[in-house]
């Protein structure tokens, strides 16, 4: 562990289950920020509710744990208030694609400069094993005792369909590779999705480290052209026998949402002087 | 996906020492630990470990990335073993769902990892064993010091 990454470390020991993929994701996030020379005060990590959403508690940076499914909305507000911040959202598949599904769709098309890391373990783990939007069809869980009926969401394909300008998939069991993806996502000027395949060692016994190890392959080793929408669409639909990880799609030249707001052009709102007391009193008086 | 059969010796030894009920459970455990090692050992230590083990074990040690992943910690390492342990109890009727026993299972996971690594160290010379142990994630390395091997 590098000395620089210690800047993000806390003495607090995570309460995640031993073996949880969240440990790899936490290491990758801290490593990515360190490698990009981003200091703790320059980063905001926003999360929702769930096992992985406890991540901001375990690193030394600005953190905001929001309501279930709402971190993208809060992160967008934070980005508009201070667009100099590096805003990172970390939540699970249930939070991002289920409860926060509407926010996910509209944040993708809005394209704020936010890095969205989804800890996709295909189960609601914190609440003890209910099936989630990415749970495989037919899987028996505590809320699908005869097998999940619905077909699962394909989050990377959904993001592409909504016009996402950066879509990647990582594996929690390879945090160094994941760190590289997160660095690219942070550097991307716009909404960037990093869907992270993450074993849950308690409530999802099927998609284990070994299961993923047998199936995943790295797109950068195949000559995949991430600028090609058609190629991205093809690899986004790959699943089960072969699962691609890496940058699936990256589009350059699309301005971020906040870059198109005239009110933000003079600089971050947080850097400006607030209204004077007189002006504030005048404003209050109008509503009396 | 069909995997090759593992060497009987190490699986038998682990099964006996860990008091596992069946050979299949011991095989899964050994496979898990060796695959976890594949992600943290550099090529020269992989080669050294392979040289001390029969060929049908080598795929486990050669399934990792080309270079070791420096970000894997002792908790993530355990993930390869936790998936083969019982981590939930019976249904919790007060809150719904199953009752997680993961924190208790972790002690068993660490113990089983230690047994497999001790069996591996036994098959290597002391210097090679120390070199491999030095590559283990912090925290885990202390628990499986090859100087404690039997």
Interface residues (C-beta under 8 A of the other chain):
Chain A: X1 X14 X16 X17 X18 X19 X20 X21 X23 X24 X27 X28 X31 X127 X128 X129 X130 X142 X172 X173 X174 X175 X176 X177 X179 X199 X201 X202 X203 X205 X208 X209 X210 X213 X214
Chain B: X1 X31 X32 X35 X36 X39 X63 X65 X69 X70 X71 X72 X73 X75 X76 X78 X79 X80 X81 X82 X83 X87 X88 X91 X92 X95 X96 X97 X98 X99 X100 X102 X103 X105 X106 X109 X110 X138
